[in-house]
Amino acid sequence: YNDGIVSPIFLFAVTLAADHTHAETPLDALGHAVPEALKALLAGVVVGAGLAMLTNAAERHELMTSQAKRLILVTAPLLAFGSSLGIGGNGFVSAFVCGIAFNYFRSSAGFRTELELVDDVGFLLAAVMWFVFGLTAVVALGFGVPLGLVLFCLLVLTVARVVPVLLAMLGSRVSWRERLLLGWLGPRGTTSIVFGLLAFNALEGVAEHTVALVMVVAVLGSVVIHGVGAPAAVRAYQRSQTKLAP
């Protein structure tokens, strides 16, 4: 859920930073972002709830096949995205809300088999996205990477990730070892690439190049740091739990 929740905040920041939007103050940017978010909420609820109730009705009258159920789950976010853009709303927020509304109004006991096609399409799209990231990385790194930017990305992948998790879990019964483990296991991947490319397309000049570099260095750094560090952290945690066991 955190990716969908942060989308309006992210788009608000991009609107404020983009030169062609003429948003000179945070209030101007908010004036652009709020109507888009409200339209997206409306489109997402209408599409998600409408498809769910139509699916329930078709299922009760035995007019729904397993193939149709799978196709509905694939096309629902696309329909919500397109509908939202059609009325001037935010497509990402609309697709996020559509999923919540569909799940709430759908009377089916489970979605495991219905989600198989969604998983396959998602895997294919993820592969395409990583291909685009590879092309972007070659172009972005070709201009060189400032040391300050590398240090910034290192902080983002470590301190800026761990500290908020520790603060959020103050007062909980989770042990400090587990809190540190949860803070550490935060790789940057699909969401960072998608948001980075959106910002790259919205910005211009130096800001555009900086965003591309931050995205590339942060994701590549995560591949190295979390790819090597996460399994090691998990093994260390398991060993500590074994020692504490009676």
N, C-alpha and C positions, 0 to 999 in steps of 0.2 A: 504493500500500500504506500510506502514512503515515496516511491517514484511518482505516483499519481498525485499525492498530496503536495509535493514540492513543485510540480509543474507550473501552477499559476505564479508562484514566487519567482521561479526561474524566468518565465516569460515576461513578468513585470520588470525584472532586472535587465533583460535583453532589450525590452522596449525603451527603457530609460537610457541605455547605452548606445542604441542605434541612432545614427545621425539622421537617417531619412524619415524617422517617425516624428521629428520635431518636438519630442518630449523633453523640455528643458529642465523640468523639476520633477521630483517624485510624484507630486499631485497630478501632473500632466500624464505621467506614465500610468498612474493608478486609474486615471480617467479612461485610458485605452484598455487596461487589463480587466477591470471589473465588468464592463458590459460583455466582453468576450467570454469571461468565466461564467456569467449568468446564462448567456445563450448556450454555452457548452453544457451546463447543468441541465437546462431544459431539453436540449436535443438528446443527451445521454439517457435521461429518465424516460422520455417518450419512446425512443427506439428500443431501449432495453426492456422496459415494462411491456410495451406493445408486442414485441416479438415473443416474450415469455408467455403472455396470455394467449396469443394466437397459437403458439406451439402446444400449450396445455389443452386448448379447445380441439385442435386437430388430433392430438393424442387420444382424447376421450372418445372421439368419433372414429378412431382407428384409421385415420387418414395420414398418419405420419410414419415414414420409414426410418430405419436406422441411418441410412445415408443422408436423408434430409436433415436429421438432427445434427449430424456432424457438420453439414454445410452451413446450417444456421449459425452455429458457434463460430465458424470462420468468417462469415459475411457480416455478422452483427457489429463488430468493432469497425469494419470498413464502412458500413452504412451510417453508423453514428459519427464517424470521423467526417465523411462527406457531407452529411446533413448539417453538422455544426459549421463547417466551412461555408456552406451555402447560405447560412443566415448570419455570417460574420462572427462566428464563435471559434473557440479553440478546439481543434480536433483531438488533441491528446487527452485533454480533460474530459471531453465528451465520451471517448472510448473507455476511459477509466470508469466513469459514472455508469455507462451502459452495462459494463460487466457486473457492477454491484446491483443495479436494478434488475437485470436478467436473473441473477442468482436468487434475489429476494422473491420474485414473483413466479419463478419456475417451480412447478409442483413435483418434478421428478425427484426420486430418492437419491440419485447419484449422477455424476457426470464423467465417471472414469472412461467408459467406452466412447462416450460422445466427444471427449476431448482428444481422442487419438489423432484425428486429422489436424486439429489445432497444434498439437505438439509437432507433427511432421512439417507443417507449413512454417511454424515458428523456427524450427531448426534450419530450414532452407533460408529463411530471411536472415537469420543470425549469421549464416555462412556468407551471404551476400554483404551484410554489414561489415564483417571482419575483412572482407576483400576490399571494400571501400576504405576502411581504416588503414589497411596496408598501403594503398595508393597515397592516402593523405600523409602517412608517416614518412614515406620516401620524399615527398615534396617538402614537408615542413622541416625535416631534419637536414635537408640539403642546404638550408640557409644558416646552419649553425645554431647551437643552443647556449644561451647565456648561463653562467654559473648561478646567478640569482634565481633564475627560473627553475633550475634543477633543485636547488635548496627549498624553494617554495613547494614544489611537487612532493619532495621528501617529507616535509612537514604535513602536507595534506594526507599523505598515506600513513602517517604514524601519529603524531601528537594531535592533529586536528580531527582524527578519527577516534582515538582512544579516549581523550579527555571528555568529549560530550557523552560518550557511553557511560563512563564512570560517574559523571554528574547525574545522568538520567537514572542511574540505579542506586543512588544514595537512599538509604533506608530500606532497601530490599534485603531479602534473606539469602540472596546469592552470594557465594563466597567471593573474596577478592581475586582468587585465582581464576574463577569462572568469569568474573567481570573483565579482567584483563584479556582473557581468551576471546570473549565476545567482541571486545574493542579491537583486537588485532585481526580477527577474521572478517575483514571488510574489504574485499578486493574491488578494484575499479574495473568495470567492463562495459557491458552493453549500454547501460544507462548513461555512463560518462561519454561514450562515443556518440550516442544519439543527441544528447544535450549539447555536446561540443560541436557537432555538425550543424545543429540548428543555430547556435550562436555564430558559427563561422559564416553561415549564409546571411545572417541578419546584420553583421557588423562590416565595417569597411576599414581599409588602411592598416595602421599599426595594430589596432585592436583585433582585427581579423586574423592577422598573422600570430599574435600573441595567444589568442584562444586556441588556434590550431596546435601550437607548440605545447601549451599546457595540457591539452587533451592527449596528445601523443606521448609526451614524457610521463604523465601520470599513469596512463594505462600500461605502457611498457614497463614502468617502474613497478606497478602492481603485479604484473606477470612475473617479474623477477623476485620481488620481496615476498609476495603472498604465495607464489608458486613454490618457492623454496621454504619460506618461513612458516606457512600455515601447517603443513604436515609435521614439521619439527615441533611446533607449539602444541599440536594435538598429542603427539607422542609423549612430550614432556608432561603434559597434563595427565595423561593416562598413567604414566609411571608414578606421579605424585599421588594419584588416587589409589593405586595398588599398594603403595607404602602405608597409606592411611587406613586401609582396610584391615579389620581385625583378623 
